[in-house]
Amino acid sequence: MRNDSSVNDGAHAPQATWSDALRAVALPFLVSRSAVLIVGLAAAVFIGYKPDPAEPSAWQVDADPVRNLLARWDSFWYLDIASRGYHWNGNALQQQNVVFFPLYPLLMRVVGAAIGGHPLLAGLLVSLTSFLLALTYLWRWTAEHLGPDAATGAVWLLSTFPLALFFSAAYTESLFLLIAVAVCYHTEHGQFARAAALGFLGGLVRPNGLLLSIPIGWIVWVADRDRRRLQWRGLATIAPVVGVLCFSAYLGWQVGNPTAWIANQAAWPNNLGQPPPTVPSSIDLWWIPNALSLGLVLASLAPVTRLLGAAYGLFISVNIAPPLFRHGLLSLGRFASVMFPLFAWLATRVRGRARTRLILVFAVGQAVLAALFFIWEPIV
């Protein structure tokens, strides 16, 4: 299907298989995910943490640091939704769970019930499973575009990316990454029913899920000149928006305000234009990894567009612009971790020993940030 001349149609190697992909991603998955959890556990046990009681995110489920390991930061909101559902008091300036979309906490609830009522553990299982599947899709997608060496490099670079620590937490990053790369893969292959189903789910994962319609639309209507199956092409294009509209309709029924998830964004901080924080008594250097991540994202835009096609330059642009303009540097590194075309391009820029050195630098950065995250120091 891929008629965009800027995309290499896998001429580098014979067609890769899903078995090839799974074998290629097994080691980086196991090494990176276990390392984050081991470092986090060691930091929580041997360093401990004392979150500021005034912080909205200061919470725990158990005094035991091992049992409490997954109770960190925004995981609270997903646990709250999974346990109690959505609630809204109409105060847009008070942080409430309507900002967080329903698919991930729904999976936490379902899987948690299946394993005996442990939704946070279920969240970890969902995140790890989603990440393994996402890496498998990423390897296959990159191998078809750029060859197996670049595919393996992309998987290692993404797995060790410093802010990729969130793929080992009860956060939506893994699930969104899986849906994003899978929907692009199936759209490129003309499998529009699968793309539509995945796009719809993307609209239920997080607010920027609706923006998946932009790269999908480019692939379907611009890069591909074929005009057969117009209905399925149209459905695949609008499915992410339909997912968001369904969530809005649910909030209208459940809490009486279909746009509560938009209004309540005002309760979250806007750091745009604010100076970097000082460090009088804590390791409050959240802006450094976010600023470096933003630099990498901006540097990738033009080469990703040239190498992989305009759809993927658009994918990066529309996923970085809203949080950047609304919240400044806040959480930009975390958002950058799901921009899979960036890592495919990066794998073509660094090869051999240079790639190995970069992976090691990434891994050290990820270990440091994992330790800080699990002892409740702000990193995003």
Secondary structure, DSSP 8 states (H G I E B T S, - for coil): ----TTS--STTSS---HHHHHHHHHHHHHHHHHHHHHHHHHHHHHT-----TTSTT---S-SSTTTTTT--TTHHHHHHHHHH-----S-TTS--GGGS-SHHHHHHHHHHHHTTS-HHHHHHHHHHHHHHHHHHHHHHHHHHHH-HHHHHHHHHHHHHSGGGGGGGSSSSHHHHHHHHHHHHHHHHTT-HHHHHHHHHHHTTT-GGGGGGHHHHHHIIIII-----SHHHHHHHHHHHHHHHHHHHHHHHHHTS-TTHHHHGGGGS---TT------SSS---THHHHHHHHHHHHHHHHHHHHHH-HHHHHHHHHHHHHHHHHHTTTTHHHHHTT-HHHHHHHHHHS-HHHHHHHHHHHHHHHHHHHHHHHTT----
